[in-house]
Amino acid sequence: MEFVIKVSQFLLSLSLLIVLHELGHFIPAKLFKTKVEKFYLFFDVKFSLFKKKIGETVYGIGWLPLGGYVKIAGMIDESMDKEQMALPPKPWEFRSKPAWQRLIIMLGGVTVNFILAYVIYFFISFGYGDADVKVDSLKDGYWIEHPILNEAGLQTGDKVLKINDNAIVNDSDIGQFLIEAETITIDRNGEIKTFDLPEDFLGQLSSSGNKDLFEYRVPFMVANIADSSANKTKELKKGDIIKSINGKELVYFDQLEETLNGLKNTTVNTEILREGKILNKELVLNEDGAFGIQPYRVHPDFEKLGYYEVFRREYTFGESFAAGGEKFKNTITNYFSQLRAIFSPKTGAYKGLGGFKAIYDVFPDVWSWYSFWKLTAFLSIMLAILNLLPIPALDGGHVMFLLYEMISGRAPSEKFLERAQMIGFFILIALVLFANGNDIFKMITN
């Protein structure tokens, strides 16, 4: 069921983005009386899952979910229709239109993607507001057990104050600034320390497969008990919090390993907090020194119990325009930071480049409209920015040649454009293979 939910969200988001992007090309093409021969969701290599001709356009769904396209008559695109291009230009063809009209047609897709992202962020702000954890409410700092951070000098209990020169106020600030992090300043029991991160921090992080960097320190709250666990019959309930083991206080779950050291295959006395009351129970540890109990990592009661403070803000309809714009701007800024890191080999960030599997993985395994729309907005911005890269075969490549034509007063030859399109196509294939190859490599090695 979890697989079905993730796949459904992935395909719905991808389909929505592709259709709206191609619609961004389709609408101005029709407004400028340019013939659109095909409008396809996914690629129809050899055959289509569905197609229907309405007017002069064939609408269809291909079987290869790697994108979509509109085939505009008289345009050198991925179809490489040389036969049509060899004929004299017709007034309804793309190549017969003024350069400014062709530029608008080519920019239509990314424009729609940017507008879509902003609209989503607007409605997220209005419908959900904002919620974030104040870092100063984490009284005993973060749970930090990632080897890369530990090797850099950080440890559990550290309170994050700054990343580079950026002050950390909310938990989300860490993710925002970590992409370009060189130093992290922390408070450790009142002592301020600054640690240097390795130059290839992002590359090491991508290779490790472990993305848990700064986690909240929360109690050991019972979520599920394994059927094979000897504690299945101990009448534990979801939401029970184990407060002590053999008289030793257990404040946070991250203290469990140290507390259970040397207690394999034994029975221990525990204090359990349930609905404000303390219960005493004997629990059994197996040969691995574990209870066989799965804890909650996130739970609404953690805030109520004072483990951290969540700052919430709601927006009026009018305020949502600015709040959505702030989210829109921050997402674009962060994505450009990611691109700079990826194109800088020394950071090793290219190791984290992923394909369709990576996109699929970001969707949660439970249906959440908030997560779905937030991820769709991010992917819409990603699609827009990537399409603007000046690579032939992408919208940015077409825009680059159109701007050259508008500035110089002469268009590149059709032969040159055909060759450039072919080169761009091979570059894209190489990037797709590299990104999806990274996905496969991570699946094998992690």
C-alpha positions in Angstrom: 0.0 0.0 0.0 2.9 2.4 0.8 4.3 1.7 -2.6 1.0 2.5 -4.3 0.7 5.8 -2.4 4.2 6.9 -3.3 3.8 6.0 -6.9 0.4 7.7 -7.1 1.8 10.9 -5.7 4.9 10.7 -8.0 2.9 10.1 -11.2 0.2 12.7 -10.3 2.8 15.4 -9.6 4.9 14.6 -12.7 1.8 14.5 -14.9 0.5 17.8 -13.6 3.9 19.5 -14.1 4.4 18.1 -17.6 0.9 18.9 -18.9 1.0 22.5 -17.5 4.6 23.1 -18.8 3.6 22.0 -22.3 0.4 24.0 -22.1 2.6 27.0 -21.5 4.0 26.4 -25.0 0.7 25.4 -26.5 -1.4 28.5 -25.6 0.9 31.2 -27.0 1.5 29.0 -30.1 -2.2 28.9 -30.7 -2.6 32.7 -29.9 0.0 33.4 -32.6 -1.8 31.1 -35.0 1.0 28.6 -35.1 0.1 25.0 -35.9 0.6 22.5 -33.1 0.7 19.0 -34.5 1.0 17.0 -31.2 0.4 17.5 -27.5 1.7 14.5 -25.5 2.0 13.5 -21.8 5.0 11.2 -21.7 6.8 10.0 -24.9 5.2 7.9 -27.6 8.2 6.0 -28.8 6.8 3.6 -31.5 3.3 3.6 -30.0 0.8 5.5 -27.7 -1.3 4.4 -24.8 -3.9 6.8 -26.0 -4.3 9.4 -28.7 -7.1 11.4 -30.3 -7.0 14.1 -32.9 -9.0 17.2 -32.2 -8.8 19.8 -34.9 -5.3 20.0 -36.2 -3.7 18.6 -33.0 -3.2 15.0 -31.9 -3.6 14.7 -28.1 -2.1 11.6 -26.5 -0.4 9.8 -23.7 2.9 7.9 -24.4 4.2 4.9 -22.5 7.6 6.3 -21.6 7.3 8.6 -18.5 10.4 10.7 -19.1 8.6 13.9 -19.8 6.2 15.2 -22.5 6.2 17.5 -25.5 4.3 19.6 -28.0 5.3 19.3 -31.6 5.0 22.7 -33.2 5.1 22.8 -37.0 8.2 24.3 -38.5 10.3 24.0 -35.4 13.6 22.1 -35.0 13.0 20.1 -31.9 13.5 16.6 -30.6 11.3 15.1 -33.4 14.1 16.1 -35.9 11.4 16.3 -38.7 13.9 17.1 -41.5 11.3 16.3 -44.2 9.0 19.1 -43.0 11.9 21.5 -42.6 13.1 20.9 -46.2 9.8 22.3 -47.6 9.3 26.1 -48.0 8.1 27.8 -44.8 4.3 28.1 -44.4 2.7 31.1 -42.7 1.4 28.9 -39.9 4.8 27.5 -39.0 7.0 28.4 -36.1 9.9 29.4 -38.3 7.7 32.0 -40.1 6.7 33.9 -37.0 8.6 37.0 -35.7 11.4 36.3 -33.3 9.6 38.0 -30.4 6.6 35.6 -30.9 8.9 32.6 -31.0 10.6 33.8 -27.8 7.3 34.0 -26.0 6.3 30.5 -27.2 9.6 29.1 -26.0 9.4 30.8 -22.6 5.8 29.8 -22.1 6.6 26.5 -20.4 9.0 27.8 -17.8 6.7 30.8 -17.1 3.8 28.5 -16.3 6.1 26.5 -14.0 7.2 29.6 -12.1 3.6 30.8 -11.9 2.4 27.4 -10.7 5.0 27.3 -7.9 4.1 30.7 -6.7 0.3 29.9 -6.7 1.0 26.7 -4.8 3.1 28.5 -2.2 0.4 31.2 -1.9 -2.3 28.6 -1.1 0.0 26.6 1.2 0.5 29.8 3.2 -3.2 30.6 3.3 -4.4 27.1 3.9 -1.7 25.7 6.3 0.3 28.7 7.5 3.8 28.1 8.8 5.1 25.9 11.5 8.7 25.6 12.6 10.7 24.5 15.7 12.7 27.3 17.5 16.2 26.0 18.0 16.6 27.7 21.4 13.7 25.6 22.6 15.8 22.5 22.2 17.2 22.7 25.7 19.7 20.0 25.3 20.6 20.6 21.7 20.4 18.1 18.8 20.9 14.4 18.5 24.0 14.3 16.2 25.3 10.8 15.3 26.2 11.2 11.7 29.8 10.1 11.2 30.7 13.1 9.0 29.5 15.6 11.6 31.1 13.5 14.4 34.4 13.5 12.6 34.2 17.3 12.1 33.9 17.6 15.9 30.1 17.9 16.5 28.4 15.7 19.0 25.0 15.1 20.6 23.9 17.9 22.8 25.4 20.7 20.7 23.1 23.7 20.1 23.5 25.1 16.6 24.1 28.9 16.6 25.4 29.7 13.1 26.2 28.1 9.8 28.9 30.2 8.1 27.8 33.7 9.2 24.1 32.9 9.1 22.3 32.9 12.5 20.1 29.8 13.1 16.8 30.8 14.6 14.5 28.0 13.3 15.1 24.4 12.6 14.4 24.9 8.9 17.3 27.4 8.7 19.8 24.5 9.0 18.6 22.8 5.8 18.5 26.2 4.0 22.1 27.1 4.9 23.7 23.7 5.0 24.1 23.4 1.2 26.9 26.0 1.2 28.1 25.3 4.8 31.9 25.7 5.5 31.7 26.2 9.2 29.2 25.4 12.0 29.2 27.4 15.3 27.7 25.6 18.3 27.1 26.1 22.0 28.3 23.1 24.0 27.5 23.5 27.7 28.0 27.3 27.5 31.2 27.1 25.5 31.0 28.5 21.9 32.9 26.4 19.4 33.3 26.6 15.6 34.0 23.6 13.5 35.1 23.3 9.8 33.2 21.0 7.5 35.2 19.1 4.9 35.2 20.7 1.4 33.5 17.7 -0.1 30.9 17.6 2.7 27.9 17.2 0.3 29.7 14.5 -1.7 30.4 12.5 1.5 26.9 13.0 2.6 25.5 11.7 -0.7 27.8 8.7 -0.6 26.9 7.8 3.0 23.3 7.2 2.2 22.4 8.6 5.7 20.7 11.9 5.6 19.9 12.1 9.4 22.1 15.0 10.5 20.5 17.1 13.2 17.6 15.3 14.9 15.4 16.3 17.7 16.2 14.8 21.1 12.9 13.1 22.1 11.9 10.5 24.7 11.6 6.8 24.2 7.9 6.7 23.4 6.4 3.3 22.4 5.1 3.3 18.8 5.0 -0.4 17.9 6.1 -3.7 19.5 7.5 -6.4 17.2 5.5 -9.6 17.2 8.7 -11.5 18.0 9.5 -9.4 21.0 9.2 -10.9 24.5 7.6 -7.6 25.6 4.6 -8.2 23.4 2.7 -9.6 26.4 3.8 -6.8 28.8 0.7 -4.7 28.2 2.5 -1.8 26.9 0.5 0.8 25.0 1.3 3.2 22.2 2.3 6.5 23.7 3.9 5.0 26.8 7.2 6.7 27.7 10.1 4.7 29.3 11.4 7.1 31.9 14.1 5.0 33.6 15.8 1.6 33.4 17.1 -0.1 36.6 16.8 3.2 38.4 18.8 5.1 35.8 16.9 8.0 34.3 16.3 8.0 30.6 15.6 11.5 29.4 16.1 11.0 25.7 15.9 8.0 23.3 19.5 8.7 22.2 20.7 7.8 25.7 19.3 4.3 25.4 22.3 2.5 24.0 24.6 3.7 26.8 21.9 2.9 29.4 21.5 -0.7 28.1 25.2 -1.3 27.9 26.0 -4.8 29.3 22.4 -5.8 29.8 21.8 -8.3 26.9 19.5 -11.3 27.7 18.3 -9.8 31.0 15.1 -8.6 32.6 15.2 -4.9 33.7 12.9 -2.8 35.9 11.5 0.2 34.1 9.4 3.2 35.0 6.7 4.0 32.4 4.9 7.3 32.1 1.3 6.8 30.9 -1.3 9.5 30.9 0.5 11.4 33.7 1.0 8.4 35.9 4.2 6.4 36.6 3.9 2.6 36.2 6.5 0.0 37.1 7.1 -2.8 34.6 9.7 -5.5 34.0 10.8 -5.6 30.4 13.0 -8.2 28.6 16.1 -7.5 26.6 17.0 -9.9 23.8 20.4 -11.2 22.8 21.1 -8.0 20.9 20.4 -5.9 24.0 17.1 -4.5 22.5 13.5 -4.4 23.7 12.0 -5.1 20.2 10.1 -1.8 20.5 9.9 0.8 17.8 9.8 4.3 19.1 8.1 7.4 17.8 10.5 9.9 16.2 7.8 12.5 15.8 4.6 12.9 17.9 2.3 15.8 18.8 2.8 15.1 22.6 6.6 15.9 22.3 5.7 19.6 22.1 3.1 19.3 24.9 5.7 17.6 27.1 8.2 20.5 26.5 10.8 18.8 24.4 10.7 21.6 21.9 8.5 24.6 21.0 6.8 24.9 17.7 6.2 28.4 16.3 3.0 28.7 14.3 1.8 31.5 12.2 -1.4 31.8 10.1 -1.8 34.2 7.2 -4.8 36.1 6.0 -5.6 36.0 2.3 -3.8 39.2 1.7 -0.8 38.3 3.8 -0.5 35.0 1.9 0.7 36.9 -1.3 3.9 38.0 0.5 4.3 34.8 2.5 4.0 32.7 -0.7 6.4 35.0 -2.4 9.0 34.5 0.3 8.7 30.8 0.0 9.0 31.1 -3.8 12.1 33.3 -3.5 13.8 31.1 -0.9 13.2 27.9 -3.0 14.8 29.5 -6.1 17.7 30.8 -4.1 18.3 27.4 -2.5 18.0 25.6 -5.8 20.6 27.8 -7.4 22.9 27.1 -4.4 22.4 23.4 -5.1 23.3 23.9 -8.8 26.4 25.8 -7.9 27.5 23.0 -5.6 26.7 20.4 -8.3 28.7 22.2 -11.0 31.7 22.6 -8.6 33.5 19.3 -8.7 35.4 19.9 -5.4 32.2 19.8 -3.4 31.4 16.3 -4.6 27.7 17.4 -4.7 27.4 15.8 -8.1 27.4 12.4 -6.3 24.0 13.3 -4.9 22.5 14.0 -8.4 19.5 11.7 -8.7 17.0 10.7 -11.4 13.4 9.5 -11.2 14.1 7.2 -8.3 15.4 10.1 -6.3 12.3 12.2 -7.1 10.1 9.2 -6.2 11.9 8.8 -2.8 11.1 12.4 -1.7 7.3 11.7 -1.6 6.0 10.3 1.7 4.6 6.8 2.1 1.4 8.3 3.6 -0.9 10.6 1.6 -0.4 14.2 2.6 -1.8 17.0 0.5 0.5 19.5 2.2 3.6 17.4 1.4 2.3 16.7 -2.1 1.8 20.4 -3.0 5.0 21.5 -1.3 7.0 19.0 -3.3 5.1 19.8 -6.5 6.0 23.5 -6.1 9.6 22.6 -5.6 9.7 20.3 -8.6 8.0 22.9 -10.7 10.8 25.4 -9.9 13.4 22.7 -10.5 11.8 21.9 -13.9 11.7 25.6 -14.9 15.3 26.3 -13.9 16.7 23.2 -15.6 14.7 24.0 -18.7 16.3 27.4 -18.8 19.9 26.0 -19.0 21.4 27.0 -22.3 21.6 23.5 -23.7 20.3 22.9 -27.2 17.2 20.6 -27.0 16.1 22.4 -23.8 13.9 25.6 -23.8 17.0 27.5 -22.7 18.9 26.4 -25.8 16.1 27.7 -28.1 15.9 30.9 -26.1 19.7 31.4 -26.5 19.6 31.1 -30.3 16.5 33.4 -30.5 18.2 36.1 -28.4 21.2 35.8 -30.7 18.9 36.3 -33.7 17.2 39.3 -32.1 20.5 41.0 -31.2 22.4 40.2 -34.4 19.5 40.5 -36.8 20.2 37.1 -38.4 19.1 33.6 -37.4 21.5 30.6 -37.2 21.1 28.3 -40.2 18.7 25.4 -40.0 21.7 23.0 -40.5 23.5 24.5 -37.5 20.3 24.3 -35.4 19.8 20.6 -36.4 23.4 19.8 -35.3 23.0 21.8 -32.1 19.8 20.0 -31.4 21.5 16.6 -31.8 24.4 17.6 -29.6 22.0 18.9 -26.9 20.0 15.7 -27.2 23.1 13.6 -26.5 24.0 15.9 -23.5 20.6 15.4 -22.0 20.8 11.6 -22.5 24.2 11.6 -20.8 22.8 13.6 -17.9 19.7 11.4 -17.5 21.9 8.3 -17.6 24.3 9.7 -15.0 21.5 10.8 -12.7 19.6 7.6 -12.9 22.8 5.6 -12.7 23.5 7.4 -9.4 20.2 6.1 -8.2 21.1 2.5 -9.1 24.5 2.8 -7.6 23.1 4.0 -4.3 20.5 1.2 -4.3 23.3 -1.3 -4.7 25.8 0.1 -2.2 23.5 1.3 0.5 
